[in-house]
């Protein structure tokens, strides 16, 4: 199953957590996020609070991971989230 989340800003954190929780219930192949608030995105994009992977928005508006190629599988220890967003605050 694939998911795409649309958000105006702060709810990106909620959707990010939801995406990880969904993967515990059903197989998830791909997850996409559309963030309309560029200011919030600038703060969020630099580093994922759980994986510590870095991200960048491409010129075409696509979020790309800078640390792992999108064709590669995540390492086993990163394949499933195990903390809630608020645990990183």
Secondary structure by P-SEA (a helix, b strand, c coil): cbbbbbbcccaaaaaaaaaaaaaacccccbbbbbbccaaaaaaaacccccccbbbbbcccbbbbbcccccccccccccccccccccccc
